[in-house]
Amino acid sequence: DSGGGELLLKALSWKKLWAEKNAKGDNNNYSNSNPLVIYDLTAGLARDTLIILTSSFAADALSTSNSDPMPVKVHMVERDPIVAALVYDAMRRLKLVATTIDRAESNFAQTVEMISDTERTIAQKLLQCLTIEESDATTSLERLSSMTASQFAPSSDDEGINSIPYPPDICYLDPN
C-alpha cells in the first residue's frame, strides 16, 4: 500500500542523504558514475526494492527521454535460496524484456509483440540499477567490511547476480 511505501522512504531518508551529499559540492556528488547505493539486506520478493525504485524521485529518473542509468543502485540480499531463485528468475525475465530486439526471432514472439519500446527502455534502466546475491545480511556485510575500494565495481555479469556494485550508502533491514 502507498502508506507503507511512504513510511519506507521516510525511514530510509535517502532523499535527505542525496541532498546533503550534493550540497557539499565535492567530487563525490551522486551521479550515474557515483550513484546512491542502497542495500536491501532482507530482499524477499523485492517489494521494498520496487517501492524504492518507483518512488517519485526514481520515477523521474525512469523517464524514457533520458538514456542514462538511474543514479540510484539497489543491491538485494536474500538468504532463502528458494526466494532468491524467484528473484533471480524475475531478473532473468526482465533481461529478456530489455534485450529482445528482433521480435521475429524471439522464442516468445507473441509475448514480445505486447512489449512496447517504452517498457523495454524501462526494463533496461531497471537492470542497470539492480543486483542480487543469495546470502544472509551478516555474511554480506562481513564481506563488505573486508573489501578495499578497488574491489567495488559495477556488475560485470549478465544478470547482476552475486556481485557487489559499490559500498552502500544505506543498509535497509525490513523489520517484519
Disulfide bonds with the S-S distance in Angstrom:
none
